[in-house]
Amino acid sequence: MPGKSTTMENLPDIHSNNVRSYLDREEIILDTIAQIMKDFGMFGVEIEYSGSIEDAYDKLHRQLVGQIDHLMNSNADLLMSILYQVDISQRDIDRTQAEFPFYNHVEIIAHQIIFRDLKKVLFRRYFSGKS
């Protein structure tokens, strides 16, 4: 109908290259960290977080890089299960690699995990009416 806006117009406009800009509010950061901890915890992989929100992306990214690197070398099947749970495809990884050519493969996967779980948090908040 003319003059009526659809609910989809105000969806969060999150892309792989603007993740940091969404990690600017404590509740978003904490919800994203909780989602990552939940996704990894389902497979017995512990993610720890200090509770500090300063440089949240960098701290979380470094920790995920360490966990992913360890899983790649010790249990690739478990890593694949986690990536499936988080909903990361090879296409997502390839696209992110093109956007971040300075990241290595493990750093790309870590970034993609943060991106996907942040996206889950933002959409959940959007559809629940929270801002």
Secondary structure, 3 states (H helix, E strand, C coil): CCCCCCHHHHCCCCCHHHHHHHCCCHHHHHHHHHHHHHHHHCCCCCCCCCCCCCCHHHHHHHHHHHHHHHHHHHCHHHHHHHHHHHCCCHHHHHHHHHHCCCCCHHHHHHHHHHHHHHHHHHHHHHHHCCC
